[in-house]
Amino acid sequence: MATITRWDPFRDLTTLQNRVHRIFGDPRWNGEDESTYSAWMPPVEIFDHEDNLVLRAELPGMSQKDIELSVENGVLTLRGEKKRERELKEENIHRAERYYGNFVRTFALPTTVDVNNIRASYKDGVLEVILPKAETAKSKRIEIKA
């Protein structure tokens, strides 16, 4: 019977990074076996809604205090850390498919976003960021005179 494994394009990069951390004694390396540890990035969707762009990020199991959102020089940065609720012993784990650790996502904002009025809310594991369009970017009907 063949095992189906979800392809992760960053697995080799993460494995290499963990080995380098281990070789140089980097304190950020958490000691987890690289076969069960993988860098993760929360999935997002970005869409137009009325006079706004909306970004939604799935951050299940995270506390609002573990999420940071900032904007600088036209770049929106979402960062955080998903922590285990409690430590599990290796011999007690039958299957591990959840991801933990730090993440950073960056998004170049169009110049049409009014960065001074960005707002965000977090509910049920979903972060919603409202990126209002500047007045100059909103569509405007132009009267045609005869």
C-alpha positions as CSV (number, residue, x, y, z in Angstrom):
1,M,0.0,0.0,0.0
2,A,1.5,3.4,-1.0
3,T,1.5,6.3,1.3
4,I,0.3,9.6,0.0
5,T,2.5,12.5,1.1
6,R,1.6,16.1,0.7
7,W,4.2,17.8,-1.4
8,D,5.9,20.7,0.3
9,P,8.2,22.8,-1.9
10,F,10.0,24.3,1.1
11,R,10.7,21.0,2.9
12,D,14.3,20.7,1.4
13,L,15.0,24.3,2.3
14,T,13.7,23.8,5.8
15,T,15.8,20.6,6.2
16,L,18.9,22.4,5.1
17,Q,18.2,25.4,7.4
18,N,17.7,23.0,10.4
19,R,21.0,21.3,9.7
20,V,22.8,24.6,9.5
21,H,21.2,25.7,12.8
22,R,22.3,22.4,14.4
23,I,25.9,22.6,13.1
24,F,26.4,26.2,14.4
25,G,24.5,25.7,17.6
26,D,21.8,28.3,16.7
27,P,19.6,28.8,19.8
28,R,16.5,29.3,17.5
29,W,16.6,25.8,16.4
30,N,14.0,23.9,18.4
31,G,15.5,20.5,18.2
32,E,12.6,18.9,16.4
33,D,13.3,16.2,13.9
34,E,13.3,17.8,10.5
35,S,11.0,15.0,9.1
36,T,8.1,16.3,11.3
37,Y,9.0,20.0,11.3
38,S,8.2,22.2,8.4
39,A,8.1,26.0,8.0
40,W,4.5,27.0,7.5
41,M,2.8,30.0,6.0
42,P,-0.9,30.7,6.8
43,P,-3.0,30.6,3.6
44,V,-4.5,33.9,2.6
45,E,-7.1,35.2,0.1
46,I,-7.1,38.8,-1.2
47,F,-10.1,40.2,-3.0
48,D,-11.9,43.4,-4.0
49,H,-15.0,44.2,-2.0
50,E,-16.8,47.5,-2.7
51,D,-14.3,50.3,-1.9
52,N,-11.8,48.0,-0.2
53,L,-9.3,45.3,-0.8
54,V,-9.8,42.5,1.8
55,L,-7.1,40.1,3.0
56,R,-8.1,37.1,5.0
57,A,-5.6,34.8,6.6
58,E,-6.3,31.5,8.3
59,L,-4.6,31.4,11.7
60,P,-6.3,28.5,13.5
61,G,-5.4,27.9,17.1
62,M,-3.5,31.2,17.5
63,S,-4.1,33.9,20.1
64,Q,-4.5,37.5,18.9
65,K,-1.5,38.4,21.0
66,D,0.7,36.1,18.9
67,I,-0.1,37.9,15.7
68,E,1.6,41.1,14.5
69,L,0.5,43.2,11.6
70,S,2.4,46.3,10.3
71,V,2.7,48.4,7.2
72,E,5.9,50.2,6.1
73,N,6.9,51.7,2.7
74,G,3.9,50.2,0.9
75,V,4.5,46.7,2.3
76,L,2.0,44.9,4.6
77,T,3.7,42.4,7.0
78,L,2.0,39.7,8.8
79,R,4.0,37.8,11.3
80,G,3.4,35.6,14.3
81,E,4.1,32.3,16.1
82,K,1.9,29.3,16.4
83,K,2.7,27.5,19.6
84,R,1.9,24.0,20.8
85,E,-0.7,24.0,23.5
86,R,1.5,21.5,25.4
87,E,4.5,19.4,24.6
88,L,4.0,15.9,23.4
89,K,6.4,13.0,23.8
90,E,7.6,11.6,20.5
91,E,6.5,8.1,21.5
92,N,2.9,9.3,22.2
93,I,2.4,10.8,18.7
94,H,0.6,8.6,16.2
95,R,0.2,11.2,13.5
96,A,1.4,14.8,13.3
97,E,0.1,17.0,10.5
98,R,-0.2,20.4,12.2
99,Y,2.4,23.0,11.8
100,Y,3.9,25.2,14.5
101,G,6.5,27.9,14.7
102,N,7.2,31.4,13.4
103,F,5.9,32.7,10.1
104,V,6.2,35.9,8.1
105,R,4.1,36.9,5.1
106,T,4.7,40.2,3.2
107,F,2.4,41.8,0.6
108,A,3.2,44.7,-1.6
109,L,0.3,47.1,-1.4
110,P,-0.9,49.0,-4.5
111,T,-0.4,52.7,-4.3
112,T,-4.2,53.0,-4.3
113,V,-4.5,51.7,-0.7
114,D,-5.1,54.4,2.0
115,V,-2.6,53.0,4.5
116,N,-3.7,55.4,7.3
117,N,-7.1,53.8,7.5
118,I,-6.2,50.1,7.4
119,R,-8.1,48.1,10.0
120,A,-8.0,44.5,11.1
121,S,-10.1,42.1,13.1
122,Y,-9.6,38.5,14.4
123,K,-12.4,36.0,14.9
124,D,-12.6,32.2,14.9
125,G,-9.0,31.8,13.7
126,V,-9.4,34.1,10.7
127,L,-7.6,37.5,10.5
128,E,-9.4,39.9,8.3
129,V,-7.6,43.1,7.1
130,I,-9.6,45.8,5.4
131,L,-7.4,47.9,3.1
132,P,-9.5,50.9,2.0
133,K,-8.9,52.4,-1.4
134,A,-7.9,56.0,-1.5
135,E,-10.5,58.5,-2.9
136,T,-8.5,58.9,-6.0
137,A,-8.7,55.2,-6.8
138,K,-12.5,54.9,-6.5
139,S,-14.4,54.8,-9.7
140,K,-16.2,58.0,-10.4
141,R,-18.9,58.6,-13.0
142,I,-18.1,61.4,-15.3
143,E,-20.9,63.4,-16.8
144,I,-20.7,63.8,-20.6
145,K,-22.0,67.1,-21.9
146,A,-23.5,67.5,-25.3
